């Protein structure tokens, strides 16, 4: 149909957002509302001896100051994947006797205005005794390093491994060639456009809480907040999420301010709102990446891979965050090696705590990290072996005839045509014309490099089911509540496309709602590129159930044994007697309504994959690098809205390019955050991007969901990081540099090449 699945329909959300009618958490106002500010630790590691709040309470407008003793009955923010068990690293809502990173929450001030709350926070006096700080993994793992957690034997809290360690070691020992790299992946701050905010309300009549906050799924957040932290029943907590200005994984999680505004609202009998400042975001939003790997890739005499062995040290920050231990292990650790034919793999991960902000999921959540390791290895191996970087991949990519393929570390790749994607990407990138472009750059005194990245992602994590709840109004308007949560992806549009096509009604007759546990209290939210695979399945299930209910009602109304449905109309078979959706809904209020559950019964991931090719121009005199060409071919299966998919890829490429060239969270040796504002933390701007991104697809429909889709939200980031870095390394004739590839690093490397050529 005109605006059905597969069509590039413009987003229905855009008119609201572009005209200033979006409704974000900080836009919310309530009568008598109070304002909160969090008082944070200025130290990377210290004991709290005494907290004096008297001066803060004397500030005009301050109505309350809370410290740990006031919220001691609440539970800590939980780690849901405690790989260090039985050792725990409990993150209390407000620090009790020790702070472990700059930004750790110590007190919460509530006042009649934000300005008064800030003044109250400034007036709090805390007597600290500073403790030794380990602000990097090198410091944390050094002999005799002070321990962040007294109950731990060291700052390395767990070891996680998958694959065959002995087999990999033996295969590497017998290989004709082994490529070895030490690969650093820099720490990243998510920097969403909308900072975190939370509004807490309490109804004493029902003894129930309402939290309004930007999230990536209200049902999951309600479950984590109600029982583990608030110690109350889930039906006493309502979570509401309006428009969200970017999530990237970071807004999945619970932060101390969320239960704190609820506590204050109950204690003071008034709504309490907290809105973070950008400094709060840099200090306390979960960071991403932050790991170092020692990797070895073996080859036989024909350039075929024999084994892969990777050992990684993953920086967890000061606390094991909600999913933090899982990111480089269960989430990304099993995709190591990609879609290459690798006889034996071993992946070992050490979880290390440091006096820094906790690290958790950031766009891709472990999959970009694994792809980056593998693609850096492949490019380096090609150079060492004398193979083309395209040829070495073509030799080792799995073919369609080899699928499904068990990768030996927990995943089975089901479908795809990886060599065909590679070949199409090479053709689109004008691979054959690179030599002429390189010569032209050289005549201008510039160094041109090109890099490939072939990635695969495991998408669709976060549960094996999803929910949708449909209601039909008497005017025929169909309202569908979904258990996922848009953070800017365009869910209101694509779900309406799917539902409209299924029911045969125009999109204007459909309203997609999300983000209210009072409306739909089930669902697994948005993350891991799962929404269309699972949420789309739930929409289809709900549509089928609606039609089935309508057929039964129409049979009774029309006195017909057989009723057919098409395009919003129920028709007695063989007659012209009909009932529309609106007529049935008006005659039977609530009769068409219902909730549906889509389930796969077991993990049913999708495996989006693709080939990204970047070209960069490096000025050896200044170290400045420009991405001059960028193209990609992705396999996303079937696409519900190709235009929105392309937009997701563009955003992902920007974030991957940002990490490769610009972004980097830096702490000094005392745990002080050096990059605590946009004055010091760079993000990509329009002029950092390539002049165009050549987007193309070659899809093989996924067999694991009824729409045949594969996740697309994280793919751009996964492919961008290694393709851009491989292009830079190629421009430097193979000199290995690490992210971010700043002008200073590149200038030094280019000067070294110039000196070597002169000798």
DRENVO-158149 format. One record per residue (C-alpha): x, y, z. Coordinates in Angstrom, 1 decimal. Example, Ala and Ser with C-alpha at 12.3 -4.5 7.8 and 13.67 -1.06 7.14 Angstrom:
BEGIN
- 12.3	-4.5	7.8
- 13.7	-1.1	7.1
***
This chain:
BEGIN
- 0.0	0.0	0.0
- 1.0	3.6	-0.4
- 2.5	4.1	3.0
- 3.0	0.5	4.0
- 6.1	-1.4	5.1
- 9.0	-0.9	2.7
- 8.1	2.8	1.8
- 10.3	5.8	2.7
- 7.5	7.6	4.6
- 8.6	10.9	6.3
- 8.3	10.8	10.1
- 5.0	11.7	11.7
- 7.0	12.9	14.7
- 8.8	15.6	12.9
- 6.1	18.2	12.7
- 5.7	18.1	16.5
- 9.4	18.2	17.2
- 10.4	20.7	14.6
- 7.8	23.2	15.7
- 8.7	23.1	19.3
- 5.8	20.9	20.5
- 7.9	18.1	21.7
- 7.4	17.3	25.4
- 10.6	16.4	27.2
- 11.0	15.8	30.9
- 12.3	19.3	31.8
- 9.3	20.8	30.0
- 7.0	19.3	32.7
- 5.6	21.7	35.3
- 3.4	20.9	38.3
- 1.8	23.2	40.8
- 4.0	23.8	43.9
- 6.9	21.9	42.2
- 10.2	21.9	44.0
- 13.7	21.5	42.5
- 16.5	19.2	43.3
- 20.3	19.4	43.0
- 22.8	16.6	43.7
- 25.9	17.5	45.7
- 28.8	15.4	44.4
- 32.2	14.3	45.5
- 35.1	16.5	44.3
- 37.5	13.6	45.1
- 38.3	10.5	43.1
- 38.5	8.4	46.3
- 37.9	9.5	49.9
- 36.4	8.6	53.2
- 33.5	10.7	54.4
- 34.0	11.7	58.0
- 31.2	14.2	58.5
- 28.6	16.0	56.4
- 27.4	19.4	57.8
- 24.1	20.5	56.1
- 23.2	23.3	58.5
- 24.4	26.1	56.3
- 22.6	24.6	53.3
- 19.4	24.4	55.3
- 19.7	28.1	56.2
- 19.8	29.1	52.5
- 16.6	30.9	51.6
- 14.4	28.6	49.6
- 16.0	25.3	50.7
- 13.4	23.0	52.2
- 15.3	19.8	52.7
- 18.8	18.3	52.4
- 19.1	14.5	52.3
- 22.2	12.4	53.0
- 22.7	8.6	53.2
- 21.0	8.3	56.6
- 17.8	9.6	55.2
- 17.6	7.1	52.3
- 19.4	4.1	54.0
- 16.3	2.0	53.8
- 16.3	2.0	50.0
- 18.3	-0.6	48.1
- 21.4	0.2	46.0
- 21.3	0.6	42.3
- 21.5	-3.0	41.1
- 24.0	-4.7	38.9
- 21.9	-7.1	36.9
- 24.9	-9.2	35.5
- 27.1	-9.7	38.6
- 30.0	-11.6	37.1
- 32.0	-10.9	40.2
- 29.5	-12.8	42.5
- 29.6	-13.3	45.4
- 31.6	-10.0	45.5
- 29.4	-7.0	45.1
- 30.1	-3.4	44.5
- 26.9	-1.8	45.8
- 26.2	1.7	44.5
- 24.1	3.5	47.2
- 21.8	6.3	46.3
- 23.9	8.6	48.4
- 27.4	7.7	49.6
- 27.6	6.5	53.2
- 31.2	6.4	54.2
- 33.2	6.4	51.0
- 33.2	8.1	47.6
- 34.8	6.3	44.7
- 34.9	8.7	41.8
- 34.5	12.4	41.1
- 30.8	12.9	40.8
- 29.7	10.2	43.3
- 26.4	11.5	44.9
- 26.8	12.6	48.5
- 23.7	14.7	49.2
- 20.5	15.8	47.6
- 19.2	19.3	48.1
- 15.6	20.3	47.5
- 14.4	23.9	47.2
- 11.8	26.2	45.8
- 14.0	27.1	42.8
- 17.0	25.6	41.0
- 19.1	28.5	42.0
- 18.3	28.0	45.7
- 19.0	24.3	45.4
- 22.4	25.1	43.8
- 23.2	27.6	46.5
- 22.3	25.0	49.1
- 24.5	22.4	47.5
- 27.4	24.9	47.5
- 26.8	25.5	51.2
- 27.2	21.8	52.2
- 30.4	21.1	54.1
- 31.8	17.6	53.9
- 34.9	16.5	55.8
- 36.8	14.0	53.7
- 40.0	12.0	54.2
- 41.4	11.5	50.7
- 42.4	7.9	49.8
- 44.8	6.7	47.1
- 43.4	6.9	43.6
- 43.7	4.4	40.7
- 42.3	6.4	37.8
- 43.5	4.1	35.0
- 43.6	0.3	34.4
- 47.4	0.5	34.4
- 47.3	2.0	37.9
- 44.6	-0.3	39.1
- 46.5	-3.4	38.0
- 50.0	-2.4	39.2
- 51.6	-4.4	41.9
- 50.5	-3.2	45.3
- 47.8	-1.0	43.8
- 45.3	0.2	46.5
- 42.0	-1.6	46.3
- 38.8	0.3	45.5
- 36.7	-2.4	47.2
- 38.1	-3.8	50.4
- 36.5	-7.2	50.0
- 38.1	-7.8	46.6
- 41.5	-9.5	46.3
- 42.5	-7.0	43.7
- 41.0	-4.4	41.3
- 40.4	-7.2	38.7
- 37.0	-8.4	39.8
- 36.3	-11.2	37.4
- 37.7	-13.2	34.5
- 35.3	-14.4	31.8
- 36.2	-16.6	28.9
- 34.6	-18.3	26.0
- 36.0	-20.7	23.4
- 39.0	-23.1	23.4
- 42.0	-21.5	25.0
- 44.3	-24.5	24.6
- 43.1	-25.2	21.1
- 43.7	-21.6	20.0
- 47.2	-21.5	21.6
- 48.1	-24.7	19.7
- 46.7	-23.5	16.4
- 48.6	-20.2	16.7
- 51.8	-22.1	17.5
- 51.4	-24.1	14.3
- 50.4	-21.2	12.1
- 52.5	-20.0	9.2
- 52.0	-16.4	10.3
- 50.6	-14.7	13.3
- 49.5	-11.0	13.4
- 49.6	-9.5	16.9
- 48.3	-6.2	18.0
- 47.7	-4.3	21.2
- 44.5	-2.3	20.6
- 43.2	0.5	22.8
- 39.6	1.6	22.6
- 39.1	5.0	24.2
- 36.5	5.9	26.8
- 33.5	7.7	25.4
- 30.8	10.0	27.0
- 27.4	9.5	25.4
- 26.6	13.3	25.2
- 22.9	12.9	24.3
- 21.3	16.2	23.2
- 18.8	16.1	26.1
- 20.5	15.7	29.5
- 18.9	13.4	32.0
- 16.0	14.7	34.1
- 13.4	13.3	36.5
- 10.2	14.4	38.0
- 8.9	12.6	41.1
- 5.4	12.6	42.4
- 3.6	10.8	45.2
- 0.0	10.1	45.9
- -0.6	9.5	49.6
- -4.2	8.3	49.0
- -3.0	5.3	46.9
- 0.6	5.2	48.3
- 1.9	5.2	44.8
- 4.8	6.9	43.0
- 5.0	8.5	39.5
- 8.4	9.0	37.9
- 8.6	11.0	34.7
- 12.0	10.6	33.0
- 13.7	10.0	29.7
- 14.2	6.3	29.4
- 14.6	3.5	26.8
- 11.7	1.5	28.2
- 9.3	2.1	31.1
- 8.3	-1.5	32.1
- 11.9	-2.6	32.7
- 12.8	0.5	34.6
- 9.7	0.1	36.8
- 10.6	-3.4	37.7
- 14.2	-2.4	38.7
- 13.1	0.6	40.6
- 10.1	-0.7	42.5
- 11.3	-3.8	44.3
- 15.1	-3.7	44.4
- 15.3	0.0	45.3
- 12.0	1.4	46.6
- 11.0	-1.8	48.3
- 7.5	-1.6	47.1
- 5.2	-3.4	44.7
- 5.5	-2.7	41.0
- 1.8	-1.6	40.8
- 2.7	1.2	43.2
- 5.1	2.7	40.7
- 4.2	4.3	37.4
- 7.0	5.4	34.9
- 6.2	7.9	32.2
- 8.5	8.8	29.4
- 7.7	11.5	26.9
- 10.0	12.6	24.0
- 13.6	11.6	24.5
- 16.5	13.5	23.1
- 18.9	10.6	22.5
- 19.6	7.6	24.6
- 22.4	5.5	23.1
- 22.1	2.9	25.9
- 22.8	5.4	28.6
- 19.1	6.2	29.3
- 18.3	2.5	29.9
- 19.7	2.8	33.3
- 18.5	3.9	36.8
- 20.5	6.8	38.3
- 20.4	7.9	41.9
- 18.3	11.0	41.1
- 15.3	8.9	40.0
- 14.5	7.3	43.4
- 15.7	10.5	45.2
- 13.1	12.7	43.6
- 10.5	10.1	44.5
- 11.7	10.0	48.1
- 11.6	13.8	48.3
- 8.2	13.9	46.8
- 6.8	11.6	49.4
- 8.6	13.2	52.3
- 7.7	16.8	51.3
- 4.2	16.2	49.8
- 5.1	18.1	46.6
- 6.4	17.2	43.2
- 10.2	17.4	42.9
- 12.1	17.8	39.7
- 15.8	17.3	39.0
- 17.4	18.3	35.7
- 21.0	17.6	35.2
- 23.5	20.1	33.9
- 26.1	19.1	31.3
- 28.7	18.8	34.0
- 26.4	16.2	35.7
- 26.2	14.3	32.4
- 30.0	14.2	31.8
- 30.6	13.1	35.4
- 27.9	10.6	36.1
- 26.2	9.3	32.9
- 27.5	5.9	32.2
- 30.5	6.0	29.9
- 31.3	3.6	27.0
- 34.1	1.4	25.5
- 37.2	1.9	27.7
- 39.2	-1.3	27.1
- 42.6	-2.6	26.0
- 43.1	-5.9	24.0
- 46.0	-8.1	23.2
- 45.0	-9.9	20.1
- 46.6	-12.6	17.9
- 45.3	-13.9	14.5
- 46.9	-16.9	12.9
- 47.1	-17.8	9.2
- 48.2	-20.8	7.1
- 50.4	-20.5	4.0
- 47.4	-19.7	1.8
- 46.2	-16.8	3.9
- 43.4	-18.7	5.6
- 42.7	-18.0	9.2
- 43.8	-20.7	11.6
- 42.9	-19.3	15.0
- 42.0	-16.1	16.9
- 43.0	-15.4	20.5
- 42.0	-12.2	22.3
- 42.6	-11.0	25.9
- 40.9	-7.9	27.0
- 41.0	-5.7	30.1
- 37.7	-3.9	30.4
- 37.4	-0.8	32.6
- 34.2	-1.0	34.7
- 34.6	2.3	36.4
- 34.2	2.5	40.2
- 31.1	0.3	40.4
- 29.7	-2.6	38.3
- 27.0	-0.7	36.5
- 23.6	-2.2	35.7
- 24.7	-4.2	32.6
- 28.4	-3.1	32.8
- 30.0	-6.5	33.3
- 28.1	-8.0	30.4
- 29.1	-5.5	27.7
- 32.5	-7.0	26.7
- 31.4	-10.5	27.7
- 27.9	-11.8	27.1
- 26.9	-8.9	24.8
- 30.0	-8.4	22.6
- 32.3	-11.3	23.6
- 30.5	-13.9	21.6
- 30.6	-12.0	18.3
- 34.4	-11.8	18.4
- 35.8	-13.0	15.0
- 32.9	-11.7	13.0
- 31.7	-13.7	10.0
- 35.0	-15.1	9.0
- 35.8	-18.8	8.8
- 37.8	-19.3	12.0
- 38.5	-22.9	13.2
- 39.1	-22.0	16.8
- 38.5	-18.9	18.9
- 39.4	-17.9	22.5
- 38.2	-14.7	24.1
- 39.2	-13.8	27.6
- 38.0	-10.7	29.4
- 39.1	-9.2	32.7
- 36.8	-6.8	34.5
- 38.8	-4.0	36.2
- 37.5	-1.3	38.6
- 39.0	2.2	38.6
- 38.2	5.4	40.4
- 36.2	6.7	37.4
- 32.5	6.9	36.3
- 30.9	3.5	35.7
- 31.0	2.1	32.2
- 28.0	0.4	30.5
- 26.3	0.1	27.2
- 27.0	2.7	24.5
- 25.7	2.5	21.0
- 26.5	-1.1	20.0
- 27.3	-2.3	23.5
- 30.3	-4.6	22.9
- 29.7	-5.4	19.3
- 31.6	-2.3	17.9
- 34.5	-3.2	20.2
- 34.7	-6.8	18.9
- 34.4	-5.7	15.3
- 37.1	-3.1	15.8
- 39.5	-5.7	17.2
- 38.9	-8.1	14.3
- 39.0	-5.5	11.5
- 42.2	-4.0	12.8
- 43.7	-7.4	12.8
- 42.6	-8.2	9.3
- 44.0	-5.0	7.9
- 47.3	-5.5	9.6
- 47.5	-9.1	8.6
- 46.9	-8.2	4.9
- 49.8	-5.8	5.0
- 52.1	-8.3	6.7
- 51.2	-11.1	4.4
- 51.3	-9.0	1.2
- 47.7	-9.6	0.4
- 45.1	-7.0	-0.6
- 42.9	-6.0	2.2
- 39.9	-7.0	0.0
- 41.5	-10.3	-1.0
- 42.2	-11.4	2.6
- 38.6	-10.8	3.5
- 37.3	-12.6	0.4
- 39.4	-15.6	1.2
- 38.0	-15.9	4.8
- 34.4	-14.7	4.7
- 31.8	-17.4	5.2
- 29.9	-18.3	2.0
- 26.1	-18.8	1.9
- 26.7	-22.5	1.4
- 28.4	-22.6	4.8
- 25.4	-21.2	6.7
- 24.1	-21.7	9.2
- 27.5	-21.6	10.9
- 28.3	-22.2	14.6
- 31.1	-19.8	15.5
- 32.3	-21.9	18.4
- 31.7	-19.2	21.1
- 28.0	-19.3	21.4
- 26.4	-17.9	18.2
- 25.1	-19.4	15.1
- 25.0	-17.2	12.0
- 21.8	-18.1	10.2
- 21.7	-16.3	6.8
- 23.6	-13.9	4.6
- 25.7	-13.4	1.6
- 28.9	-11.8	2.9
- 31.1	-12.1	-0.2
- 28.4	-10.5	-2.3
- 28.1	-7.6	0.1
- 31.8	-7.1	0.0
- 31.9	-7.1	-3.8
- 29.1	-4.6	-4.0
- 30.7	-2.3	-1.5
- 34.0	-2.4	-3.4
- 32.3	-1.5	-6.6
- 30.3	1.3	-5.0
- 33.5	2.7	-3.5
- 35.3	2.7	-6.9
- 37.9	0.6	-5.3
- 39.7	0.3	-8.7
- 40.0	4.1	-9.0
- 41.9	4.6	-5.7
- 45.3	4.6	-7.3
- 44.5	7.6	-9.4
- 43.0	9.5	-6.4
- 46.1	8.6	-4.3
- 48.4	10.0	-7.0
- 46.4	13.2	-7.2
- 46.6	13.7	-3.5
- 50.3	13.0	-3.5
- 50.8	15.8	-6.0
- 49.2	18.2	-3.5
- 51.6	16.9	-0.7
- 48.8	14.9	0.9
- 48.7	11.2	1.9
- 45.5	9.3	0.9
- 44.5	6.1	2.7
- 41.6	3.7	2.4
- 40.2	1.2	4.9
- 37.7	-1.6	5.0
- 35.6	-2.9	7.8
- 33.3	-5.9	7.5
- 31.1	-6.1	10.5
- 28.4	-8.4	11.9
- 26.2	-7.6	14.9
- 24.1	-9.7	17.1
- 20.9	-7.7	17.4
- 17.6	-8.3	19.2
- 18.8	-8.9	22.8
- 16.8	-8.0	25.9
- 14.2	-10.7	26.1
- 12.4	-13.2	23.9
- 9.1	-11.5	23.8
- 7.4	-8.1	23.4
- 4.0	-6.6	24.0
- 1.4	-4.4	22.2
- -2.0	-3.2	23.4
- -4.6	-2.0	21.0
- -7.7	0.1	21.5
- -10.2	1.2	18.9
- -12.3	4.4	19.5
- -15.8	4.9	18.2
- -14.5	7.1	15.4
- -12.3	4.3	14.2
- -9.1	5.7	15.4
- -6.8	2.8	16.3
- -4.5	3.4	19.2
- -1.6	1.0	19.6
- 0.6	1.0	22.8
- 4.0	-0.6	22.4
- 6.5	-1.8	24.9
- 9.5	-0.4	23.2
- 10.6	3.3	23.5
- 11.7	5.7	20.8
- 14.7	7.9	21.6
- 14.5	9.5	18.2
- 14.4	6.5	15.9
- 11.0	7.1	14.4
- 8.9	4.4	16.1
- 5.7	6.3	15.8
- 6.1	6.2	12.0
- 7.3	2.7	11.4
- 4.9	0.9	13.7
- 2.1	2.9	12.1
- 3.3	1.7	8.7
- 3.3	-1.9	9.8
- -0.1	-1.7	11.5
- -1.6	0.3	8.6
- -0.6	-2.2	6.1
- -1.8	-5.1	8.2
- -5.2	-3.6	8.8
- -5.5	-1.9	5.4
- -6.2	1.5	7.0
- -4.4	4.9	6.5
- -1.6	5.9	8.9
- -3.7	8.9	9.8
- -6.2	6.5	11.4
- -3.4	5.2	13.7
- -1.9	6.6	16.9
- 1.2	4.9	18.4
- 1.7	5.5	22.1
- 4.6	4.5	24.3
- 6.3	5.4	27.5
- 3.6	5.0	30.2
- 3.6	1.9	32.4
- 0.1	2.9	33.4
- -1.0	2.3	29.8
- 1.2	-0.8	29.1
- 3.2	-2.2	32.0
- 4.9	-5.0	30.0
- 7.7	-4.8	27.5
- 11.5	-4.9	27.2
- 12.1	-1.4	25.8
- 14.5	-0.3	23.2
- 18.1	-1.4	23.1
- 20.4	-3.8	21.1
- 18.6	-2.9	17.8
- 15.6	-5.0	18.8
- 12.5	-2.8	18.3
- 11.3	-3.8	14.9
- 12.2	-7.5	15.2
- 10.2	-7.9	18.5
- 8.0	-4.8	18.7
- 7.0	-5.2	15.1
- 6.1	-8.8	15.8
- 3.9	-7.7	18.7
- 2.2	-5.1	16.5
- 1.4	-7.9	13.9
- 0.1	-10.2	16.7
- -2.1	-7.5	18.1
- -3.5	-6.7	14.7
- -4.4	-10.3	14.0
- -6.0	-10.6	17.4
- -8.0	-7.4	16.8
- -9.3	-8.7	13.5
- -10.2	-12.0	15.1
- -12.2	-10.2	17.8
- -13.9	-8.1	15.2
- -14.9	-11.1	13.1
- -16.7	-12.6	16.1
- -18.5	-9.4	16.9
- -19.4	-8.8	13.2
- -20.8	-12.4	12.9
- -23.2	-11.7	15.7
- -24.1	-8.2	14.5
- -24.6	-9.3	10.9
- -26.1	-12.7	11.6
- -23.5	-14.3	9.3
- -21.6	-17.5	9.7
- -18.6	-16.3	7.6
- -17.2	-12.8	7.8
- -14.2	-11.5	6.0
- -12.1	-8.5	6.8
- -10.2	-6.1	4.5
- -9.3	-2.4	4.6
- -11.0	-1.5	7.9
- -14.3	-3.2	6.9
- -15.9	-6.5	8.1
- -18.2	-8.0	5.4
- -20.6	-10.9	5.6
- -19.3	-13.3	3.0
- -21.2	-13.2	-0.3
- -23.2	-10.1	0.7
- -22.9	-6.3	0.8
- -23.6	-6.2	4.5
- -20.7	-4.6	6.4
- -19.5	-3.1	9.6
- -16.5	-0.8	9.8
- -14.0	-0.7	12.6
- -15.6	2.5	13.8
- -19.1	1.0	13.8
- -18.1	-2.1	15.7
- -16.1	0.0	18.2
- -19.1	2.2	18.8
- -21.5	-0.7	19.1
- -19.2	-2.7	21.4
- -17.1	-0.3	23.5
- -13.9	-2.1	24.4
- -14.9	-5.1	22.4
- -12.0	-4.8	19.9
- -9.5	-3.9	22.5
- -6.8	-6.3	23.8
- -3.2	-7.0	24.6
- -1.0	-9.3	22.7
- 2.3	-11.0	23.4
- 4.8	-11.8	20.6
- 7.3	-14.4	21.7
- 10.0	-16.5	20.0
- 10.3	-18.8	23.0
- 14.0	-18.8	22.8
- 16.7	-16.2	21.8
- 16.1	-15.2	18.3
- 18.7	-12.6	17.3
- 19.2	-11.1	13.9
- 22.6	-10.7	12.4
- 22.8	-7.4	10.5
- 26.1	-7.1	8.7
- 27.8	-5.0	6.1
- 31.0	-3.6	4.6
- 32.1	0.0	5.2
- 34.8	1.6	3.1
- 36.5	4.9	4.1
- 39.0	7.1	2.4
- 40.9	9.8	4.2
- 43.3	12.5	3.2
- 46.1	13.3	5.7
- 48.2	16.5	5.6
- 51.6	15.5	7.0
- 52.5	19.1	7.7
- 49.6	19.6	10.1
- 48.3	16.1	11.0
- 44.8	17.2	9.9
- 42.8	14.3	8.4
- 39.7	14.6	6.3
- 37.3	11.8	5.4
- 37.0	12.4	1.7
- 34.8	9.4	0.7
- 32.6	7.0	2.7
- 30.4	4.3	1.4
- 28.8	1.2	2.7
- 26.6	-1.7	1.8
- 24.5	-3.2	4.6
- 22.3	-6.3	5.0
- 19.4	-5.3	7.1
- 17.0	-7.9	5.8
- 13.7	-6.3	4.8
- 13.4	-2.6	5.6
- 10.2	-1.1	6.9
- 11.2	2.4	6.1
- 14.5	2.7	4.1
- 14.8	6.4	4.6
- 14.7	6.1	8.4
- 17.2	3.2	8.2
- 19.6	5.4	6.2
- 19.2	8.1	8.8
- 20.0	5.7	11.6
- 23.1	4.7	9.7
- 24.2	8.3	9.2
- 23.9	9.0	12.9
- 25.8	5.8	13.7
- 28.6	6.7	11.3
- 28.9	10.1	13.0
- 29.3	8.6	16.4
- 31.8	6.0	15.2
- 33.8	8.7	13.4
- 33.6	10.8	16.5
- 35.3	8.1	18.6
- 37.9	7.4	15.9
- 39.0	11.0	15.4
- 37.9	13.3	18.3
- 36.1	12.0	21.4
- 38.0	10.9	24.5
- 37.2	11.0	28.2
- 40.4	11.9	30.1
- 41.0	11.6	33.9
- 44.2	12.8	35.5
- 46.2	10.6	38.0
- 44.0	11.9	40.9
- 40.8	10.9	39.2
- 39.9	14.5	38.3
- 37.8	14.6	35.1
- 39.7	16.8	32.6
- 37.1	16.5	29.8
- 34.2	17.7	31.9
- 32.6	20.1	29.4
- 32.3	20.6	25.6
- 35.2	23.0	25.9
- 37.4	20.0	26.5
- 35.4	17.0	25.1
- 35.1	17.2	21.3
- 32.2	15.8	19.4
- 31.9	15.6	15.6
- 30.5	18.5	13.7
- 29.1	18.7	10.2
- 32.5	19.7	8.8
- 34.1	16.6	10.3
- 31.8	14.3	8.3
- 32.5	13.1	4.8
- 30.8	15.2	2.1
- 28.4	12.3	1.4
- 27.7	8.8	2.7
- 27.1	6.4	0.0
- 24.3	4.2	1.4
- 23.3	0.9	-0.2
- 21.9	-2.4	0.9
- 21.9	-6.1	-0.2
- 19.4	-7.7	2.1
- 18.7	-11.3	3.1
- 15.5	-11.4	5.1
- 15.9	-12.7	8.7
- 14.2	-16.0	9.4
- 13.7	-15.2	13.1
- 10.9	-12.6	12.9
- 7.8	-12.2	10.8
- 8.9	-8.9	9.2
- 12.2	-10.4	8.1
- 14.0	-7.3	9.5
- 17.5	-7.1	11.0
- 18.5	-4.4	13.5
- 19.9	-1.2	12.1
- 20.3	1.3	14.9
- 23.9	0.5	15.9
- 25.4	-0.7	12.6
- 26.8	2.7	11.4
- 28.9	3.0	14.6
- 30.2	-0.6	14.3
- 31.4	-0.1	10.7
- 32.7	3.4	11.1
- 35.3	3.0	13.8
- 37.5	0.4	12.1
- 37.0	1.6	8.5
- 38.1	5.1	9.4
- 41.1	4.0	11.5
- 42.2	1.4	8.9
- 42.2	4.2	6.3
- 44.3	6.4	8.5
- 46.8	3.6	9.2
- 46.9	2.9	5.4
- 47.7	6.6	4.8
- 50.6	6.2	7.3
- 51.9	3.1	5.5
- 50.9	0.8	8.3
- 52.0	2.8	11.3
- 49.6	1.7	14.1
- 47.8	4.6	15.9
- 45.0	4.4	18.4
- 41.8	6.3	18.7
- 41.2	9.1	18.8
- 43.5	9.8	15.9
- 44.2	13.5	16.8
- 46.2	15.8	14.6
- 49.1	15.7	17.0
- 49.3	11.9	16.9
- 49.0	11.9	13.1
- 51.6	14.7	12.7
- 54.1	12.8	14.8
- 53.5	9.6	12.8
- 53.8	11.4	9.5
- 57.0	13.1	10.6
- 58.5	9.8	11.5
- 57.7	8.5	8.0
- 59.3	11.6	6.5
- 62.5	11.1	8.6
- 62.6	7.4	7.7
- 62.4	8.2	4.0
- 65.2	10.7	4.3
- 67.6	8.3	6.0
***
